[in-house]
Amino acid sequence: MSQPKSVTWKLDPHTKAKHEILQRYLGAWYPILCNTNERVIFIDGFSGPGIYSGGEPGSPIIALRAAIEHLANLQNELIFRFYDDILERVKCLEEEISKLEIPPNYNVVAEHGKFSDKILKPLEYLESQVNKPIPTFVFIDPFGFKDVRFDIIRRLLNLQKCEVLINFNISGMRRNIDHDDPKTKEHVHNYFDDNDIFEVIDKYGYKENILRTFYQKKLEDEAQFVRYFGMENRTGITVYYLFFASNNSLGHKKMKEAMWRSDPTGEYRFSDRTDENQTIMLIEETVTSNLSTILLNEFKSFGYIDSEEITKYVDDKTPFLEKHKNITLREMENEVRIVVLPENQLTGKKRRKNSYPSGTMIKFINNIL
Ligand SMILES: C[S@@+](CC[C@H](N)C(=O)[O-])C[C@H]1O[C@@H](n2cnc3c(N)ncnc32)[C@H](O)[C@@H]1O
């Protein structure tokens, strides 16, 4: 979607899906981090007005409500910074914030200005907190691709406890690219902070998969865990990819859970065309077939391994969840594609059939015939 002229605009179904992912993730993120940290920070770098024309909440309000609803009795300091470069939208957001009951331990500020300028002060502060890093979540959700600088994202991901959720706006990029315009070229350069991008564009044009993979690799250079989720409009065109990048295994796991709930097929994709009432019958079958192949490839040359190792692998290296691991192992055991020792190695007790807690010893069988 191109930048609307009005202060608010209509909520698309894929924006609603994006909000659901954000809300579910934050619902898990705040309580986990507030248990162990005195302060946490949420920054919405392209905040919008906080409300859509139909009255639905925007991302800043969703982020605030997720915290208020989950953390009723916590005394930690929660810091929220919202930036937008259109003053009317900042004022509208302030109005929306004023309708909430903000607890006294919350520090909430909506500021007028450009993300790439506004982020510098918090970034420098966070970089100075080497001995006591503050968990920070940065949501970067522009309409297009201007003012999203990879040098800033790199600095954010190099902080010890920072995660980012980025709207990789492939349609905005396609829409606005004018090869001969030096200003646009500069934006593209800043977006990737890599001169190779121009060679890639010259060779392949603005091919979705190529650009997405290029960006994914850039993020993977900086963060251990990177996932993306595609958002399609009604005509089946990908509007953007929502990229999550983090160095925290638990955060990664929680984001995968949030994304799976928005697309139970496991394709990590939402389409405005999707019929919400349609039941998806083949999910389990697809999951087990895909995950069993992945596990077999990874573990076939091992002897017996602890189920814990398989869980860690599924959590950190695949798009699947622990529950998928269990379904898949159950099916593989029924088909004798794995062998499971009868005794749990940790407890010394006899194992319960169809369950694979830590200490369960499993061997994958490479049936070549
Ligand atoms: C896609 S909307 C954000 C929607 C919002 N995150 C939500 O989910 O409800 C992008 C917003 O970024 C603002 N914007 C555009 N360029 C910006 C910049 N360089 N820095 C900060 N905000 C900017 C626009 O005014 C617009 O309100």
The ligand as a Gaussian input file, in Angstrom:
#p B3LYP/6-31G(d) Opt

LIG

0 1
 C        2.565000       1.244000       7.653000
 S        2.299000       2.642000       8.614000
 C        2.490000       2.048000      10.243000
 C        1.365000       1.232000      10.732000
 C        1.488000       0.820000      12.169000
 N        2.799000       0.241000      12.465000
 C        0.429000      -0.186000      12.525000
 O        0.665000      -1.399000      12.345000
 O       -0.643000       0.212000      12.977000
 C        3.750000       3.561000       8.424000
 C        3.784000       4.869000       9.207000
 O        5.133000       5.353000       9.158000
 C        5.124000       6.761000       9.039000
 N        6.418000       7.130000       8.428000
 C        6.766000       7.237000       7.133000
 N        8.091000       7.515000       7.019000
 C        8.576000       7.555000       8.282000
 C        9.874000       7.758000       8.832000
 N       10.927000       7.963000       8.054000
 N       10.030000       7.683000      10.173000
 C        8.979000       7.468000      10.991000
 N        7.705000       7.295000      10.505000
 C        7.509000       7.328000       9.178000
 C        3.900000       7.063000       8.220000
 O        3.432000       8.381000       8.479000
 C        2.920000       5.971000       8.683000
 O        2.114000       6.483000       9.702000

